[in-house]
Amino acid sequence: MQQEAPQYDNIAIVAALFEGGLAVFAVALGWLLGYWPLETFSWSWAHAGLGLLATLPLLLILYVSLKWPIGPLARIMAVLDEKVAPMFRQLNVAEFAMISLLAGLGEEMLFRGVIQIALAEWIGGTAGLWLGLAAASVLFGIAHAITPGYAVYATIIGAYLGWIWLSTGNLLVPVAAHAVYDFLALVYIVRWRKAAKSSSGKGDDSLDGQKQDDKRLDDQYQADNGHL
């Protein structure tokens, strides 16, 4: 008996509530610890543009991971194809954008706007800056641990986002980079990657069929010659 595929009818609402809930949690945690998560957030076109540029290294990492999925990367790609892509496949581009924006804002408010800065100030000095960055990045990785390899992958991304926040002093930059990266990664993995694999599969099927036809013709030709 064939097992039915799981249904994800409300995944857009669930994802939006979860990511938006992280922003609420960041505000609550920040209130308890004495930090406002958006203290260093300010809008400027320059920093928004810098956030878009900061997406490029993240996309390069994604491209390398997809192009050469070796070792743990192969397992990550398998999970994305088998678990993540089916979960979000029914969503449209606008829903991808909404989830990505909420993820970029909520996760950066929590991990950079509260956890990283709180640890940095508690420890103090230059050591505090780097230890706060390291701890927030590791926690960011653990929060994304769909596989052990992906936890490491996310830790590296978290360290990069934390570093650009320290470098620019504006939370808008990692928020923009995070949101745009999530959006492009979702669109590619859920839509373009599946379409490309389907097209490739059809092409392979056509080639296999042609090879089988050629073999049948060769066999028939040899059989005919054998009777001469």
N, C-alpha and C positions, 0 to 999 in steps of 0.2 A: 504494500500500500504506500503510495507516494505521499511524503510529508508535505503539508501545505507550507508555503512561505509565510513567515511572520508578517503581521500587519502593523503598520506604523501610521495610522490615520491621523493621530494628533501629535506627531513628532515636532511639527513647527511650533505648536503651542508649548509643548513640554520643554523643548530646547530654549525657547524665548524666556519662559518662566525661570528655567534653571540659570541661564546666563544673566538675566535681569536680577534674579535673586542674589547672585554673587555681588552685584553692585549694592544691594540693600545690606547684605552681610558685611561688606566692606565699610559701609557707613556705620553700622552698629559696632563692629570691632574697633573701628577708628575712634568712635565716641568713648568706648571703654578705655582705650589706650591713650586717648588725648590727641588723636590725629584726624585731620579732615582729609579724606582720600583725594579730593580734588584741589588740595592746597596749591599744588604746582601746575595745575591745568589752566592754560590760558589760550584763547584762540588767536591765531595769526596765520595769514596765508603762507608766510615763509615757513613756519613750523609744520603746517599741514603738508606743504610740498616736500619738506624734508622727511616727513613720515612716509610719503609715497616713495621717495628715493630709498629710504631705509628698507623698503619691502624687497628690493632687488636681491640682496644677499640671501634672504629667506627663500626667495623663488629659485635661486641658484642651488641651494641645498636640496630643495624639493626636486628640482630637475635631475641632479646627480643621483638622488635616491631612487627616482623612477627609472632613470636610464641604466643604472648599474645596481640593481637590487641584489647585492651579495650579502651573505652572512645574515645578521639580524635584520638588515633592510628588507630582505626577501620576506621574512615573517611579517614585518610591518605592512608591506604592500599587500600581502595576502589578507591580512585582517581588514585593511582599508577596502579592498575589493569585495570581500565576503561579508563583512559586518557593517562597515560605515556606509558604503555606497548604497546598498539596498535600503538602509534606514532612511536616507535622505532623497532617494530617487524620485519620489512623487512630488517633491517641492519645486516651486518655480524660482526664477532668479531673484525676484523681489523678496521671497522668504529667505533665500540664501543671504541676501544683503542684510536683512533685519537681524538674523541670528549672528552673523559675523560682526555687525556693529555692536550688538549687545555683548558678545564675547570679548571683543577688543576693549570695550569700556569697562565692563564688570571685572574681568580678570586683571586688567592693569590697575584699576582702582584698588583691588585687594592685594595683589602680589607686589606691586611697585609702590602704590600710594599709601599703603599701610604697613605691610610686613617688612618690606625692604628698608624703608625709611625708619621704622621703629627700631629694628635691630641695629641699624647703622648708628642711630643716636644713642641707644642704650650702651653699645660697646664704645663708641666714641673714636675720634681720630681717623686717620687713614685706614687703619685696620678695620674699623667699624664699617667704613664704606664698602670695602671688599668682602668682609664677612657677611654683611647684610645682603650684598649682591649674591654671594654664593648660596646662602641659606634660602633666600627667596627663590632662586633659580631651581634649587633641588626640590623645594616644596611644589613649585610649578610643574616640574617633571613628574613628581609623584601623583599630582592631581590629574595628569594625562597618561597614566600608566596603563594603557590598554594592552601593552606588552612590555617586558623589561627593556627591550631595545627602544621602544617608543618613549619610555620614561627618560632614557638618556638623550634621545633626540630632542624631546621637549625641554629638557634641562639646558641644553645648548642654546635653544631658541630663547628660553627665559633669560639666560645670561646675556644674550645679545640685546634683548629688549631692555633689560635692566641697565646695561651699559650705555645705550643711546639715551636713556632717561637721565643718567648721571651726566652724560656729556652735554646734553642740551638744556637740562633744568626744566623742561616742559613736558608734562605727562602726555600732552597732545601727540607728541612724536611717536612714542611706543603704541599709543592707542590707535593712531592712524595706520601704522605699520602692521600691527596685529590684526586689525579689522580687514584691511585690504588683502593681506596674505591669506587669512581664513577664507575670505570670499573667493579669491582666485583658486585656492586649493580645492575648495568644495566644488566649484563649477567644473574644474578639470577632472577631479577624481570621480565625481558622480555622473557627469554628462560626457565630456570629451573623451575621457579614458575608456569608458565603456563602449562608446561609439567606435573609437579607433580599434579596440580589441575585436569588436564584432566585425568590422570591415576586414581586419586582418584574418579573422577566422574564416570569413566567407572566401577570401582570396586563397587561403590554404586549402579549403574544401574544393575550390575550383581546380587548383593545381593537382590535388590528389585524384580528382575525377579524371582529369586529362591524362595523368600517368596511367590510371587503370585502363582507360580507353586505348592508349598506345600499346599497353601490354597485351590487351585482348587482340588487337590487330596483328601484333608480332606473332602471337601464338597461332592465330588463324593462318597467317602467311606460312609459318613453318609447317603447320599441319597440311596445308595444301601442297607444299613442295614435297612433303614426305610421301604423298600419294602419286607423285609424278613418276 
